[in-house]
Amino acid sequence: MSSVSAYYNGKTVLITGATGFMGKVLVEKLLRSSPEVKAVYILVRPKAGQSMQERVANMLKCKVSFYNLF
């Protein structure tokens, strides 16, 4: 078990900017390397004519392998 995995096990994490490139990578890495994370909350704002729900849906369609996690 890596130190990152051990640190986040059982923790609750808030991520801002989760729909951006680095945010997507961070969420994917966190969920993949720390399966025992208690909860991950993401803060998303509407932008460029898209609602928050649309932006999260687009994020989940991303090729960063989210489909393997849900």
All heavy atoms as a GROMACS GRO file, in nm:
protein
  541
    1MET      N    1   0.085  -0.117   0.000
    1MET     CA    2   0.000   0.000   0.000
    1MET      C    3   0.090   0.124   0.000
    1MET      O    4   0.182   0.135   0.079
    1MET     CB    5  -0.090  -0.003   0.123
    1MET     CG    6  -0.179   0.116   0.134
    1MET     SD    7  -0.284   0.122   0.284
    1MET     CE    8  -0.366  -0.034   0.279
    2SER      N    9   0.060   0.218  -0.088
    2SER     CA   10   0.140   0.340  -0.097
    2SER      C   11   0.104   0.434   0.016
    2SER      O   12  -0.001   0.422   0.080
    2SER     CB   13   0.117   0.408  -0.231
    2SER     OG   14  -0.010   0.469  -0.234
    3SER      N   15   0.189   0.531   0.041
    3SER     CA   16   0.162   0.629   0.146
    3SER      C   17   0.040   0.715   0.111
    3SER      O   18  -0.033   0.757   0.200
    3SER     CB   19   0.284   0.716   0.170
    3SER     OG   20   0.318   0.788   0.053
    4VAL      N   21   0.018   0.740  -0.018
    4VAL     CA   22  -0.101   0.816  -0.061
    4VAL      C   23  -0.226   0.737  -0.027
    4VAL      O   24  -0.321   0.789   0.032
    4VAL     CB   25  -0.096   0.847  -0.212
    4VAL    CG1   26  -0.226   0.907  -0.260
    4VAL    CG2   27   0.021   0.939  -0.242
    5SER      N   28  -0.227   0.611  -0.061
    5SER     CA   29  -0.342   0.525  -0.032
    5SER      C   30  -0.367   0.518   0.118
    5SER      O   31  -0.480   0.532   0.164
    5SER     CB   32  -0.317   0.385  -0.088
    5SER     OG   33  -0.425   0.301  -0.056
    6ALA      N   34  -0.262   0.498   0.195
    6ALA     CA   35  -0.277   0.487   0.340
    6ALA      C   36  -0.330   0.617   0.399
    6ALA      O   37  -0.414   0.616   0.489
    6ALA     CB   38  -0.143   0.451   0.403
    7TYR      N   39  -0.284   0.730   0.349
    7TYR     CA   40  -0.326   0.859   0.402
    7TYR      C   41  -0.476   0.883   0.379
    7TYR      O   42  -0.546   0.932   0.467
    7TYR     CB   43  -0.246   0.973   0.339
    7TYR     CG   44  -0.289   1.108   0.389
    7TYR    CD1   45  -0.245   1.156   0.512
    7TYR    CD2   46  -0.378   1.187   0.315
    7TYR    CE1   47  -0.287   1.279   0.560
    7TYR    CE2   48  -0.419   1.310   0.363
    7TYR     CZ   49  -0.374   1.355   0.485
    7TYR     OH   50  -0.417   1.477   0.531
    8TYR      N   51  -0.526   0.853   0.260
    8TYR     CA   52  -0.664   0.884   0.226
    8TYR      C   53  -0.765   0.777   0.268
    8TYR      O   54  -0.885   0.802   0.263
    8TYR     CB   55  -0.678   0.912   0.076
    8TYR     CG   56  -0.623   1.048   0.040
    8TYR    CD1   57  -0.503   1.062  -0.026
    8TYR    CD2   58  -0.690   1.164   0.075
    8TYR    CE1   59  -0.451   1.186  -0.057
    8TYR    CE2   60  -0.641   1.289   0.044
    8TYR     CZ   61  -0.521   1.299  -0.022
    8TYR     OH   62  -0.471   1.423  -0.052
    9ASN      N   63  -0.722   0.661   0.310
    9ASN     CA   64  -0.815   0.558   0.355
    9ASN      C   65  -0.897   0.610   0.473
    9ASN      O   66  -0.843   0.661   0.570
    9ASN     CB   67  -0.741   0.431   0.395
    9ASN     CG   68  -0.698   0.351   0.275
    9ASN    OD1   69  -0.745   0.372   0.164
    9ASN    ND2   70  -0.606   0.259   0.297
   10GLY      N   71  -1.029   0.599   0.459
   10GLY     CA   72  -1.120   0.644   0.563
   10GLY      C   73  -1.142   0.794   0.570
   10GLY      O   74  -1.216   0.841   0.656
   11LYS      N   75  -1.082   0.870   0.480
   11LYS     CA   76  -1.095   1.016   0.482
   11LYS      C   77  -1.204   1.062   0.384
   11LYS      O   78  -1.239   0.993   0.289
   11LYS     CB   79  -0.963   1.081   0.439
   11LYS     CG   80  -0.846   1.050   0.529
   11LYS     CD   81  -0.823   1.160   0.626
   11LYS     CE   82  -0.712   1.141   0.726
   11LYS     NZ   83  -0.593   1.077   0.695
   12THR      N   84  -1.255   1.182   0.409
   12THR     CA   85  -1.348   1.251   0.320
   12THR      C   86  -1.270   1.362   0.253
   12THR      O   87  -1.198   1.436   0.320
   12THR     CB   88  -1.466   1.308   0.400
   12THR    OG1   89  -1.533   1.199   0.466
   12THR    CG2   90  -1.564   1.381   0.310
   13VAL      N   91  -1.285   1.375   0.120
   13VAL     CA   92  -1.205   1.469   0.042
   13VAL      C   93  -1.298   1.562  -0.037
   13VAL      O   94  -1.396   1.517  -0.096
   13VAL     CB   95  -1.113   1.393  -0.057
   13VAL    CG1   96  -1.028   1.489  -0.136
   13VAL    CG2   97  -1.028   1.292   0.017
   14LEU      N   98  -1.266   1.692  -0.038
   14LEU     CA   99  -1.336   1.791  -0.119
   14LEU      C  100  -1.241   1.836  -0.229
   14LEU      O  101  -1.128   1.877  -0.201
   14LEU     CB  102  -1.378   1.912  -0.036
   14LEU     CG  103  -1.432   2.031  -0.115
   14LEU    CD1  104  -1.565   1.997  -0.182
   14LEU    CD2  105  -1.446   2.153  -0.025
   15ILE      N  106  -1.287   1.828  -0.354
   15ILE     CA  107  -1.204   1.869  -0.468
   15ILE      C  108  -1.276   1.980  -0.544
   15ILE      O  109  -1.391   1.963  -0.584
   15ILE     CB  110  -1.176   1.750  -0.562
   15ILE    CG1  111  -1.101   1.641  -0.486
   15ILE    CG2  112  -1.097   1.796  -0.684
   15ILE    CD1  113  -1.081   1.514  -0.565
   16THR      N  114  -1.208   2.091  -0.561
   16THR     CA  115  -1.261   2.198  -0.646
   16THR      C  116  -1.192   2.187  -0.781
   16THR      O  117  -1.078   2.139  -0.790
   16THR     CB  118  -1.234   2.337  -0.585
   16THR    OG1  119  -1.094   2.357  -0.574
   16THR    CG2  120  -1.299   2.350  -0.448
   17GLY      N  121  -1.260   2.226  -0.884
   17GLY     CA  122  -1.200   2.218  -1.018
   17GLY      C  123  -1.196   2.076  -1.072
   17GLY      O  124  -1.112   2.044  -1.156
   18ALA      N  125  -1.284   1.990  -1.026
   18ALA     CA  126  -1.280   1.849  -1.065
   18ALA      C  127  -1.313   1.825  -1.211
   18ALA      O  128  -1.280   1.720  -1.265
   18ALA     CB  129  -1.376   1.768  -0.978
   19THR      N  130  -1.377   1.920  -1.278
   19THR     CA  131  -1.412   1.899  -1.418
   19THR      C  132  -1.302   1.944  -1.513
   19THR      O  133  -1.310   1.919  -1.633
   19THR     CB  134  -1.544   1.971  -1.454
   19THR    OG1  135  -1.528   2.110  -1.429
   19THR    CG2  136  -1.660   1.915  -1.374
   20GLY      N  137  -1.198   2.009  -1.462
   20GLY     CA  138  -1.084   2.048  -1.545
   20GLY      C  139  -0.992   1.929  -1.566
   20GLY      O  140  -1.008   1.823  -1.506
   21PHE      N  141  -0.893   1.948  -1.650
   21PHE     CA  142  -0.803   1.837  -1.684
   21PHE      C  143  -0.734   1.780  -1.561
   21PHE      O  144  -0.740   1.659  -1.535
   21PHE     CB  145  -0.697   1.883  -1.786
   21PHE     CG  146  -0.597   1.776  -1.816
   21PHE    CD1  147  -0.631   1.667  -1.896
   21PHE    CD2  148  -0.470   1.781  -1.761
   21PHE    CE1  149  -0.539   1.566  -1.922
   21PHE    CE2  150  -0.377   1.681  -1.787
   21PHE     CZ  151  -0.412   1.574  -1.867
   22MET      N  152  -0.669   1.864  -1.483
   22MET     CA  153  -0.598   1.814  -1.365
   22MET      C  154  -0.694   1.760  -1.260
   22MET      O  155  -0.663   1.665  -1.189
   22MET     CB  156  -0.508   1.923  -1.304
   22MET     CG  157  -0.388   1.955  -1.390
   22MET     SD  158  -0.286   1.810  -1.426
   22MET     CE  159  -0.227   1.769  -1.263
   23GLY      N  160  -0.812   1.820  -1.249
   23GLY     CA  161  -0.912   1.771  -1.155
   23GLY      C  162  -0.957   1.631  -1.189
   23GLY      O  163  -0.972   1.545  -1.101
   24LYS      N  164  -0.979   1.605  -1.318
   24LYS     CA  165  -1.017   1.470  -1.362
   24LYS      C  166  -0.909   1.369  -1.329
   24LYS      O  167  -0.937   1.259  -1.281
   24LYS     CB  168  -1.044   1.469  -1.512
   24LYS     CG  169  -1.167   1.545  -1.554
   24LYS     CD  170  -1.176   1.550  -1.704
   24LYS     CE  171  -1.285   1.645  -1.750
   24LYS     NZ  172  -1.284   1.664  -1.894
   25VAL      N  173  -0.785   1.408  -1.354
   25VAL     CA  174  -0.673   1.319  -1.325
   25VAL      C  175  -0.665   1.293  -1.174
   25VAL      O  176  -0.645   1.179  -1.131
   25VAL     CB  177  -0.541   1.378  -1.378
   25VAL    CG1  178  -0.422   1.297  -1.332
   25VAL    CG2  179  -0.545   1.387  -1.530
   26LEU      N  180  -0.682   1.397  -1.094
   26LEU     CA  181  -0.676   1.382  -0.949
   26LEU      C  182  -0.786   1.290  -0.897
   26LEU      O  183  -0.760   1.201  -0.816
   26LEU     CB  184  -0.687   1.519  -0.882
   26LEU     CG  185  -0.696   1.520  -0.730
   26LEU    CD1  186  -0.569   1.462  -0.668
   26LEU    CD2  187  -0.721   1.660  -0.679
   27VAL      N  188  -0.909   1.310  -0.942
   27VAL     CA  189  -1.020   1.226  -0.898
   27VAL      C  190  -0.995   1.080  -0.937
   27VAL      O  191  -1.010   0.989  -0.856
   27VAL     CB  192  -1.155   1.275  -0.957
   27VAL    CG1  193  -1.266   1.175  -0.930
   27VAL    CG2  194  -1.191   1.411  -0.899
   28GLU      N  195  -0.952   1.058  -1.060
   28GLU     CA  196  -0.926   0.921  -1.107
   28GLU      C  197  -0.816   0.856  -1.024
   28GLU      O  198  -0.829   0.743  -0.978
   28GLU     CB  199  -0.888   0.923  -1.255
   28GLU     CG  200  -0.879   0.786  -1.319
   28GLU     CD  201  -0.745   0.718  -1.301
   28GLU    OE1  202  -0.644   0.787  -1.280
   28GLU    OE2  203  -0.741   0.593  -1.309
   29LYS      N  204  -0.707   0.927  -1.001
   29LYS     CA  205  -0.594   0.874  -0.924
   29LYS      C  206  -0.636   0.845  -0.781
   29LYS      O  207  -0.600   0.741  -0.724
   29LYS     CB  208  -0.478   0.973  -0.929
   29LYS     CG  209  -0.358   0.931  -0.850
   29LYS     CD  210  -0.290   0.811  -0.910
   29LYS     CE  211  -0.160   0.782  -0.837
   29LYS     NZ  212  -0.099   0.659  -0.882
   30LEU      N  213  -0.710   0.935  -0.722
   30LEU     CA  214  -0.755   0.917  -0.584
   30LEU      C  215  -0.844   0.794  -0.571
   30LEU      O  216  -0.825   0.711  -0.482
   30LEU     CB  217  -0.830   1.042  -0.536
   30LEU     CG  218  -0.882   1.040  -0.394
   30LEU    CD1  219  -0.769   1.027  -0.294
   30LEU    CD2  220  -0.963   1.165  -0.367
   31LEU      N  221  -0.941   0.780  -0.661
   31LEU     CA  222  -1.032   0.666  -0.654
   31LEU      C  223  -0.961   0.534  -0.687
   31LEU      O  224  -0.992   0.431  -0.629
   31LEU     CB  225  -1.151   0.686  -0.747
   31LEU     CG  226  -1.244   0.801  -0.709
   31LEU    CD1  227  -1.351   0.818  -0.815
   31LEU    CD2  228  -1.306   0.779  -0.573
   32ARG      N  229  -0.867   0.538  -0.777
   32ARG     CA  230  -0.795   0.417  -0.815
   32ARG      C  231  -0.695   0.374  -0.707
   32ARG      O  232  -0.685   0.256  -0.675
   32ARG     CB  233  -0.721   0.436  -0.947
   32ARG     CG  234  -0.653   0.311  -0.998
   32ARG     CD  235  -0.592   0.330  -1.135
   32ARG     NE  236  -0.689   0.370  -1.235
   32ARG     CZ  237  -0.774   0.288  -1.296
   32ARG    NH1  238  -0.775   0.162  -1.267
   32ARG    NH2  239  -0.858   0.335  -1.386
   33SER      N  240  -0.622   0.467  -0.649
   33SER     CA  241  -0.516   0.430  -0.555
   33SER      C  242  -0.565   0.420  -0.410
   33SER      O  243  -0.496   0.362  -0.327
   33SER     CB  244  -0.400   0.528  -0.563
   33SER     OG  245  -0.440   0.656  -0.518
   34SER      N  246  -0.681   0.477  -0.381
   34SER     CA  247  -0.733   0.473  -0.244
   34SER      C  248  -0.878   0.423  -0.243
   34SER      O  249  -0.971   0.500  -0.219
   34SER     CB  250  -0.728   0.613  -0.182
   34SER     OG  251  -0.597   0.662  -0.180
   35PRO      N  252  -0.898   0.295  -0.267
   35PRO     CA  253  -1.035   0.244  -0.274
   35PRO      C  254  -1.110   0.254  -0.140
   35PRO      O  255  -1.231   0.246  -0.138
   35PRO     CB  256  -1.017   0.098  -0.316
   35PRO     CG  257  -0.878   0.063  -0.279
   35PRO     CD  258  -0.799   0.191  -0.288
   36GLU      N  259  -1.039   0.275  -0.033
   36GLU     CA  260  -1.103   0.286   0.098
   36GLU      C  261  -1.133   0.430   0.139
   36GLU      O  262  -1.166   0.455   0.254
   36GLU     CB  263  -1.013   0.221   0.204
   36GLU     CG  264  -0.987   0.072   0.180
   36GLU     CD  265  -1.114  -0.011   0.185
   36GLU    OE1  266  -1.199   0.016   0.271
   36GLU    OE2  267  -1.128  -0.103   0.102
   37VAL      N  268  -1.120   0.525   0.044
   37VAL     CA  269  -1.156   0.664   0.074
   37VAL      C  270  -1.304   0.666   0.114
   37VAL      O  271  -1.386   0.597   0.054
   37VAL     CB  272  -1.125   0.759  -0.044
   37VAL    CG1  273  -1.213   0.733  -0.162
   37VAL    CG2  274  -1.134   0.903  -0.001
   38LYS      N  275  -1.335   0.741   0.219
   38LYS     CA  276  -1.472   0.741   0.271
   38LYS      C  277  -1.569   0.808   0.174
   38LYS      O  278  -1.674   0.754   0.142
   38LYS     CB  279  -1.475   0.811   0.406
   38LYS     CG  280  -1.609   0.810   0.473
   38LYS     CD  281  -1.602   0.873   0.611
   38LYS     CE  282  -1.738   0.874   0.677
   38LYS     NZ  283  -1.730   0.939   0.809
   39ALA      N  284  -1.535   0.929   0.127
   39ALA     CA  285  -1.621   1.002   0.035
   39ALA      C  286  -1.538   1.104  -0.041
   39ALA      O  287  -1.440   1.157   0.011
   39ALA     CB  288  -1.733   1.073   0.109
   40VAL      N  289  -1.580   1.132  -0.165
   40VAL     CA  290  -1.518   1.237  -0.246
   40VAL      C  291  -1.629   1.332  -0.288
   40VAL      O  292  -1.725   1.291  -0.354
   40VAL     CB  293  -1.448   1.180  -0.371
   40VAL    CG1  294  -1.392   1.293  -0.456
   40VAL    CG2  295  -1.338   1.082  -0.332
   41TYR      N  296  -1.618   1.456  -0.246
   41TYR     CA  297  -1.711   1.560  -0.285
   41TYR      C  298  -1.643   1.648  -0.388
   41TYR      O  299  -1.525   1.681  -0.374
   41TYR     CB  300  -1.753   1.646  -0.164
   41TYR     CG  301  -1.833   1.569  -0.063
   41TYR    CD1  302  -1.772   1.513   0.049
   41TYR    CD2  303  -1.971   1.554  -0.078
   41TYR    CE1  304  -1.846   1.442   0.143
   41TYR    CE2  305  -2.045   1.483   0.015
   41TYR     CZ  306  -1.982   1.428   0.125
   41TYR     OH  307  -2.055   1.359   0.217
   42ILE      N  308  -1.718   1.685  -0.492
   42ILE     CA  309  -1.663   1.776  -0.592
   42ILE      C  310  -1.749   1.901  -0.598
   42ILE      O  311  -1.870   1.895  -0.589
   42ILE     CB  312  -1.650   1.709  -0.731
   42ILE    CG1  313  -1.785   1.662  -0.783
   42ILE    CG2  314  -1.551   1.595  -0.728
   42ILE    CD1  315  -1.782   1.612  -0.926
   43LEU      N  316  -1.681   2.014  -0.610
   43LEU     CA  317  -1.748   2.142  -0.621
   43LEU      C  318  -1.747   2.181  -0.769
   43LEU      O  319  -1.640   2.193  -0.829
   43LEU     CB  320  -1.675   2.247  -0.538
   43LEU     CG  321  -1.736   2.386  -0.532
   43LEU    CD1  322  -1.874   2.381  -0.467
   43LEU    CD2  323  -1.645   2.479  -0.455
   44VAL      N  324  -1.866   2.194  -0.827
   44VAL     CA  325  -1.878   2.222  -0.971
   44VAL      C  326  -1.968   2.343  -0.989
   44VAL      O  327  -2.073   2.355  -0.925
   44VAL     CB  328  -1.939   2.100  -1.046
   44VAL    CG1  329  -1.954   2.129  -1.194
   44VAL    CG2  330  -1.856   1.976  -1.023
   45ARG      N  331  -1.927   2.433  -1.077
   45ARG     CA  332  -2.007   2.551  -1.107
   45ARG      C  333  -2.055   2.544  -1.252
   45ARG      O  334  -1.991   2.479  -1.335
   45ARG     CB  335  -1.926   2.679  -1.084
   45ARG     CG  336  -1.807   2.691  -1.173
   45ARG     CD  337  -1.727   2.817  -1.140
   45ARG     NE  338  -1.604   2.823  -1.217
   45ARG     CZ  339  -1.592   2.877  -1.337
   45ARG    NH1  340  -1.696   2.931  -1.396
   45ARG    NH2  341  -1.477   2.877  -1.400
   46PRO      N  342  -2.167   2.609  -1.283
   46PRO     CA  343  -2.209   2.616  -1.423
   46PRO      C  344  -2.109   2.701  -1.501
   46PRO      O  345  -2.049   2.794  -1.447
   46PRO     CB  346  -2.346   2.682  -1.418
   46PRO     CG  347  -2.357   2.745  -1.285
   46PRO     CD  348  -2.260   2.677  -1.194
   47LYS      N  349  -2.088   2.666  -1.627
   47LYS     CA  350  -1.991   2.739  -1.709
   47LYS      C  351  -2.022   2.718  -1.857
   47LYS      O  352  -2.059   2.608  -1.898
   47LYS     CB  353  -1.850   2.688  -1.678
   47LYS     CG  354  -1.739   2.756  -1.755
   47LYS     CD  355  -1.605   2.697  -1.717
   47LYS     CE  356  -1.496   2.758  -1.800
   47LYS     NZ  357  -1.367   2.693  -1.775
   48ALA      N  358  -2.001   2.820  -1.935
   48ALA     CA  359  -2.012   2.814  -2.081
   48ALA      C  360  -2.143   2.752  -2.128
   48ALA      O  361  -2.145   2.668  -2.216
   48ALA     CB  362  -1.893   2.738  -2.139
   49GLY      N  363  -2.253   2.793  -2.066
   49GLY     CA  364  -2.383   2.744  -2.109
   49GLY      C  365  -2.416   2.603  -2.065
   49GLY      O  366  -2.515   2.546  -2.107
   50GLN      N  367  -2.333   2.544  -1.981
   50GLN     CA  368  -2.359   2.409  -1.930
   50GLN      C  369  -2.396   2.416  -1.782
   50GLN      O  370  -2.336   2.490  -1.706
   50GLN     CB  371  -2.236   2.320  -1.943
   50GLN     CG  372  -2.198   2.283  -2.084
   50GLN     CD  373  -2.080   2.187  -2.084
   50GLN    OE1  374  -1.982   2.210  -2.014
   50GLN    NE2  375  -2.091   2.082  -2.161
   51SER      N  376  -2.494   2.335  -1.744
   51SER     CA  377  -2.531   2.328  -1.603
   51SER      C  378  -2.427   2.245  -1.528
   51SER      O  379  -2.342   2.178  -1.589
   51SER     CB  380  -2.668   2.263  -1.588
   51SER     OG  381  -2.660   2.125  -1.621
   52MET      N  382  -2.436   2.248  -1.398
   52MET     CA  383  -2.344   2.167  -1.316
   52MET      C  384  -2.360   2.018  -1.348
   52MET      O  385  -2.263   1.945  -1.361
   52MET     CB  386  -2.370   2.192  -1.168
   52MET     CG  387  -2.340   2.334  -1.124
   52MET     SD  388  -2.393   2.370  -0.957
   52MET     CE  389  -2.571   2.377  -0.978
   53GLN      N  390  -2.485   1.976  -1.364
   53GLN     CA  391  -2.514   1.835  -1.394
   53GLN      C  392  -2.454   1.793  -1.528
   53GLN      O  393  -2.399   1.683  -1.541
   53GLN     CB  394  -2.665   1.809  -1.393
   53GLN     CG  395  -2.728   1.826  -1.257
   53GLN     CD  396  -2.766   1.970  -1.224
   53GLN    OE1  397  -2.742   2.065  -1.300
   53GLN    NE2  398  -2.825   1.991  -1.106
   54GLU      N  399  -2.464   1.880  -1.628
   54GLU     CA  400  -2.407   1.850  -1.759
   54GLU      C  401  -2.255   1.839  -1.752
   54GLU      O  402  -2.195   1.751  -1.814
   54GLU     CB  403  -2.445   1.958  -1.861
   54GLU     CG  404  -2.592   1.957  -1.898
   54GLU     CD  405  -2.632   2.079  -1.980
   54GLU    OE1  406  -2.579   2.189  -1.956
   54GLU    OE2  407  -2.718   2.061  -2.067
   55ARG      N  408  -2.193   1.926  -1.675
   55ARG     CA  409  -2.047   1.922  -1.663
   55ARG      C  410  -2.001   1.795  -1.594
   55ARG      O  411  -1.902   1.734  -1.633
   55ARG     CB  412  -1.996   2.045  -1.589
   55ARG     CG  413  -2.018   2.172  -1.672
   55ARG     CD  414  -1.958   2.292  -1.609
   55ARG     NE  415  -1.812   2.284  -1.625
   55ARG     CZ  416  -1.727   2.352  -1.551
   55ARG    NH1  417  -1.771   2.432  -1.455
   55ARG    NH2  418  -1.598   2.341  -1.571
   56VAL      N  419  -2.073   1.752  -1.491
   56VAL     CA  420  -2.037   1.626  -1.423
   56VAL      C  421  -2.060   1.508  -1.516
   56VAL      O  422  -1.977   1.417  -1.524
   56VAL     CB  423  -2.116   1.610  -1.291
   56VAL    CG1  424  -2.096   1.471  -1.232
   56VAL    CG2  425  -2.074   1.716  -1.191
   57ALA      N  426  -2.170   1.509  -1.591
   57ALA     CA  427  -2.196   1.401  -1.687
   57ALA      C  428  -2.085   1.393  -1.791
   57ALA      O  429  -2.038   1.283  -1.826
   57ALA     CB  430  -2.332   1.422  -1.755
   58ASN      N  431  -2.039   1.508  -1.841
   58ASN     CA  432  -1.929   1.510  -1.937
   58ASN      C  433  -1.800   1.460  -1.874
   58ASN      O  434  -1.721   1.391  -1.938
   58ASN     CB  435  -1.909   1.651  -1.993
   58ASN     CG  436  -2.018   1.692  -2.088
   58ASN    OD1  437  -2.088   1.608  -2.144
   58ASN    ND2  438  -2.037   1.821  -2.104
   59MET      N  439  -1.778   1.493  -1.748
   59MET     CA  440  -1.659   1.446  -1.678
   59MET      C  441  -1.660   1.294  -1.666
   59MET      O  442  -1.558   1.228  -1.687
   59MET     CB  443  -1.652   1.508  -1.538
   59MET     CG  444  -1.529   1.468  -1.460
   59MET     SD  445  -1.523   1.538  -1.295
   59MET     CE  446  -1.621   1.421  -1.204
   60LEU      N  447  -1.776   1.238  -1.637
   60LEU     CA  448  -1.786   1.092  -1.622
   60LEU      C  449  -1.769   1.019  -1.754
   60LEU      O  450  -1.735   0.901  -1.756
   60LEU     CB  451  -1.918   1.055  -1.556
   60LEU     CG  452  -1.933   1.102  -1.411
   60LEU    CD1  453  -2.072   1.070  -1.359
   60LEU    CD2  454  -1.827   1.043  -1.322
   61LYS      N  455  -1.792   1.087  -1.866
   61LYS     CA  456  -1.772   1.028  -1.998
   61LYS      C  457  -1.627   1.035  -2.043
   61LYS      O  458  -1.590   0.977  -2.145
   61LYS     CB  459  -1.858   1.100  -2.103
   61LYS     CG  460  -2.005   1.080  -2.087
   61LYS     CD  461  -2.079   1.161  -2.191
   61LYS     CE  462  -2.227   1.166  -2.163
   61LYS     NZ  463  -2.296   1.257  -2.253
   62CYS      N  464  -1.546   1.106  -1.968
   62CYS     CA  465  -1.407   1.129  -2.005
   62CYS      C  466  -1.330   0.998  -2.018
   62CYS      O  467  -1.360   0.900  -1.950
   62CYS     CB  468  -1.341   1.219  -1.900
   62CYS     SG  469  -1.171   1.259  -1.936
   63LYS      N  470  -1.227   0.997  -2.101
   63LYS     CA  471  -1.146   0.878  -2.126
   63LYS      C  472  -1.046   0.847  -2.015
   63LYS      O  473  -0.962   0.762  -2.031
   63LYS     CB  474  -1.068   0.895  -2.257
   63LYS     CG  475  -1.155   0.915  -2.376
   63LYS     CD  476  -1.198   0.784  -2.430
   63LYS     CE  477  -1.272   0.808  -2.561
   63LYS     NZ  478  -1.354   0.699  -2.599
   64VAL      N  479  -1.057   0.914  -1.902
   64VAL     CA  480  -0.962   0.895  -1.793
   64VAL      C  481  -0.993   0.766  -1.715
   64VAL      O  482  -0.934   0.740  -1.614
   64VAL     CB  483  -0.962   1.017  -1.698
   64VAL    CG1  484  -0.860   1.003  -1.587
   64VAL    CG2  485  -0.937   1.144  -1.775
   65SER      N  486  -1.084   0.686  -1.764
   65SER     CA  487  -1.119   0.556  -1.706
   65SER      C  488  -1.221   0.564  -1.593
   65SER      O  489  -1.223   0.480  -1.506
   65SER     CB  490  -0.995   0.482  -1.656
   65SER     OG  491  -0.905   0.462  -1.760
   66PHE      N  492  -1.305   0.666  -1.593
   66PHE     CA  493  -1.409   0.672  -1.491
   66PHE      C  494  -1.507   0.556  -1.506
   66PHE      O  495  -1.564   0.510  -1.408
   66PHE     CB  496  -1.488   0.804  -1.500
   66PHE     CG  497  -1.415   0.920  -1.445
   66PHE    CD1  498  -1.362   1.016  -1.529
   66PHE    CD2  499  -1.396   0.933  -1.310
   66PHE    CE1  500  -1.294   1.124  -1.479
   66PHE    CE2  501  -1.328   1.041  -1.258
   66PHE     CZ  502  -1.277   1.137  -1.342
   67TYR      N  503  -1.526   0.507  -1.627
   67TYR     CA  504  -1.623   0.400  -1.648
   67TYR      C  505  -1.582   0.273  -1.574
   67TYR      O  506  -1.665   0.190  -1.542
   67TYR     CB  507  -1.641   0.371  -1.797
   67TYR     CG  508  -1.513   0.335  -1.869
   67TYR    CD1  509  -1.470   0.204  -1.875
   67TYR    CD2  510  -1.435   0.433  -1.931
   67TYR    CE1  511  -1.352   0.171  -1.940
   67TYR    CE2  512  -1.319   0.401  -1.997
   67TYR     CZ  513  -1.277   0.270  -2.001
   67TYR     OH  514  -1.162   0.237  -2.065
   68ASN      N  515  -1.457   0.255  -1.539
   68ASN     CA  516  -1.414   0.139  -1.462
   68ASN      C  517  -1.438   0.155  -1.314
   68ASN      O  518  -1.428   0.059  -1.239
   68ASN     CB  519  -1.263   0.113  -1.486
   68ASN     CG  520  -1.236   0.066  -1.624
   68ASN    OD1  521  -1.318   0.002  -1.688
   68ASN    ND2  522  -1.118   0.100  -1.675
   69LEU      N  523  -1.468   0.275  -1.270
   69LEU     CA  524  -1.480   0.301  -1.127
   69LEU      C  525  -1.624   0.304  -1.078
   69LEU      O  526  -1.648   0.291  -0.959
   69LEU     CB  527  -1.414   0.436  -1.094
   69LEU     CG  528  -1.264   0.443  -1.128
   69LEU    CD1  529  -1.213   0.584  -1.112
   69LEU    CD2  530  -1.186   0.349  -1.039
   70PHE      N  531  -1.722   0.321  -1.165
   70PHE     CA  532  -1.860   0.333  -1.122
   70PHE      C  533  -1.945   0.221  -1.175
   70PHE      O  534  -1.931   0.167  -1.274
   70PHE     CB  535  -1.921   0.466  -1.167
   70PHE     CG  536  -1.848   0.584  -1.110
   70PHE    CD1  537  -1.758   0.656  -1.185
   70PHE    CD2  538  -1.870   0.620  -0.979
   70PHE    CE1  539  -1.692   0.765  -1.132
   70PHE    CE2  540  -1.804   0.730  -0.926
   70PHE     CZ  541  -1.715   0.801  -1.002
   0.00000   0.00000   0.00000
